Every structure is written in C-alpha cells, then in structure tokens.
Amino acid sequence: SENPKSMTILLIRGGEVIKTIEGKTPIELEYRDENIPQGKKTYYRVMDTKESLVSNPIFVEYNPTSPN
C-alpha cells in the first residue's frame, strides 16, 4: 500500500480476544490456536480496534480423532 497505516488487530474466539496483533497495513496474519476446545463448535472473528475491519464469523469444530 502507498500509505501504510498503523493498526491493532484482534483475533477473537467465541467472543473472547485471544490475540492482539499490532502492525502496519497491509497486515498478514497466521495463528495456530493451541487451546481450541476439543469436540465443541466455536467461532473466530478478526477485527481492528476501530471496528472498521470486521470478518464474518469463521465456524470450526476441532476433533483430534478425526482423519485429516
């Protein structure tokens, strides 16, 4: 981007902030959730602290016994 902007991005799981990322746009994010609840459905959302960037919910269910 021609004019990078400072942003604070929140990664939210089930309505709770689990990670805060600070950087300049464009921001690329990769996160491995080591504490995801097993056998339960949950959702993730990504938003900035100004609430101008908001993702749709991303629904997941972690089941470690299922084949990949």
Summary of the structure (lengths in Angstrom):
residues: 68
radius of gyration: 14.1
end to end distance: 36.9
largest distance: 46.4
contacts: 131
relative contact order: 0.26
helix: 0%
strand: 47%
